[in-house]
Amino acid sequence: MSDTITVSGLVATTPRHIVTSEGLPITSFRLASTQRRFDRSNQRWIDGETNWYTITSFRQLAINSATSIGKGDRVVLSGRLKIREWENADRSGTNIEIEADSLGHDLMWGTAQFSRTIASVSSASNQTESADSFPAAEAEAEAETETETDASEDGELVAAGSSAVKPF
């Protein structure tokens, strides 16, 4: 059984990235999620209990997260929750895993710079290239630039190929 869950928290371990012998990229790390609440009697914020999750991502998400996410980063993710009981000779426990569908930095805590990647079609490797390195993307970017608005010298908005347009 798996349920969809959205969690925010702190990346607690350095993400581990591997590529299987079949060529499947996998990135995993531990996530600590602690809820904070305001204690009215003491007039201060206090930390609640910390939940620990093992986060695993596959394919393109694994490649992108391996290069984007680091230990100590605050992230938000959505994925499929899997709870498994385990037992060995001396101990037993519960492993809580989330197979990530979406993963990114939590912008409540800072800023991020996004760079779109497109998987290369090469069968020899699982590398990604920036969208800016493809001729089609360059032509698309040039077409977008032609229709964007720019500020003129006196601060008025000017659409490419048209006369000055006064801002609202």
C-alpha positions in Angstrom: 0.0 0.0 0.0 1.3 3.5 -0.8 -0.2 6.9 0.0 0.8 10.2 -1.5 2.4 12.6 1.0 3.9 16.1 0.9 6.7 16.8 3.4 9.0 19.7 4.1 12.2 19.3 6.1 15.9 19.4 6.3 18.2 17.2 4.3 20.0 15.4 7.1 22.6 13.3 5.1 24.7 13.9 2.1 22.6 12.6 -0.9 23.9 9.3 -2.2 23.8 9.0 -6.0 24.3 5.6 -7.8 23.6 4.3 -11.2 22.6 0.6 -11.3 24.2 -1.9 -13.8 21.0 -1.5 -15.8 21.6 2.2 -16.1 18.9 3.4 -13.6 20.0 6.5 -11.7 19.0 6.5 -8.0 19.6 9.3 -5.4 18.6 8.8 -1.7 19.0 10.8 1.5 17.5 11.1 5.0 15.1 13.9 5.7 14.3 15.3 9.2 10.9 17.0 9.4 10.1 18.9 12.6 6.9 20.7 13.2 7.1 24.0 15.1 4.3 25.5 17.1 3.8 28.6 19.2 3.6 28.0 22.9 1.3 30.7 24.2 2.0 30.1 27.8 5.8 30.8 27.3 5.3 33.2 24.3 7.8 31.4 22.1 8.1 28.9 19.3 9.0 25.4 20.3 10.0 22.3 18.2 7.8 19.3 18.2 8.9 15.8 17.6 11.1 15.0 14.6 10.0 12.5 11.9 12.7 10.8 9.9 12.2 9.7 6.4 14.4 7.9 3.8 13.8 9.8 0.5 14.5 8.0 -2.8 14.3 9.4 -6.3 14.8 7.7 -9.6 15.6 8.6 -13.2 15.8 12.3 -14.2 14.7 13.4 -10.7 17.6 11.4 -9.2 20.1 13.1 -11.6 18.7 16.6 -11.0 18.5 16.2 -7.2 22.0 14.7 -7.0 23.4 18.0 -8.4 20.9 20.4 -6.7 20.3 19.1 -3.2 22.9 19.0 -0.4 23.1 18.2 3.3 21.5 21.0 5.3 19.2 22.2 2.5 15.5 22.8 3.3 13.3 21.0 0.8 9.7 20.3 0.0 8.8 17.0 -1.7 5.8 15.0 -2.7 5.8 11.3 -3.2 4.6 7.9 -2.3 4.8 6.9 1.3 5.9 3.3 2.1 6.0 2.0 5.7 7.9 -1.3 6.3 8.4 -3.2 9.5 11.8 -4.9 9.8 13.4 -7.4 12.2 16.8 -9.0 12.6 18.4 -11.2 15.3 18.7 -8.4 17.9 16.5 -5.6 16.8 13.3 -4.6 15.1 11.9 -1.3 13.8 9.9 0.6 11.2 11.4 2.1 8.1 9.5 5.0 6.6 10.4 5.7 3.0 9.1 8.2 0.4 9.6 7.6 -3.3 9.8 11.2 -4.5 7.7 12.4 -7.5 8.6 16.0 -7.0 11.4 17.6 -5.0 12.7 21.2 -4.7 14.2 23.7 -2.3 11.8 25.3 0.3 11.6 28.9 -0.8 10.3 29.9 2.7 14.0 29.6 3.8 15.9 31.1 0.9 16.1 31.7 -2.8 17.0 29.4 -5.7 18.1 29.7 -9.3 16.4 27.3 -11.6 18.0 25.9 -14.7 16.0 23.6 -16.9 17.6 20.3 -18.1 16.7 18.1 -21.0 17.9 14.5 -21.0 20.2 13.8 -23.9 19.1 11.0 -26.3 22.5 9.3 -26.1 22.2 5.6 -25.2 25.8 5.6 -24.1 25.3 7.7 -20.9 22.6 9.2 -18.7 24.0 12.7 -18.8 21.8 15.8 -19.0 22.4 19.0 -20.9 21.2 22.4 -20.3 18.2 23.5 -22.5 20.4 26.4 -23.6 22.8 24.0 -25.4 20.2 22.8 -27.9 19.7 24.7 -31.2 15.9 24.4 -30.9 16.0 25.9 -27.4 18.2 28.7 -28.7 15.7 29.5 -31.5 12.8 29.3 -29.0 14.6 31.7 -26.6 15.3 34.1 -29.5 11.6 34.0 -30.4 10.6 34.7 -26.8 13.0 37.6 -26.7 11.4 39.2 -29.7 8.0 39.4 -28.0 9.2 40.4 -24.5 8.9 43.9 -23.2 11.9 46.0 -22.2 12.2 49.2 -20.3 13.1 52.2 -22.4 15.6 54.9 -21.2 12.8 56.9 -19.5 11.4 53.8 -17.7 8.5 53.2 -20.0 7.7 49.6 -21.1 8.4 49.0 -24.8 7.4 45.9 -26.6 9.8 44.8 -29.3 8.9 46.3 -32.6 6.3 48.7 -31.2 6.0 52.2 -29.7 6.3 53.0 -26.1 3.6 51.6 -23.8 2.9 53.4 -20.5 2.9 51.2 -17.4 -0.3 50.7 -15.4 
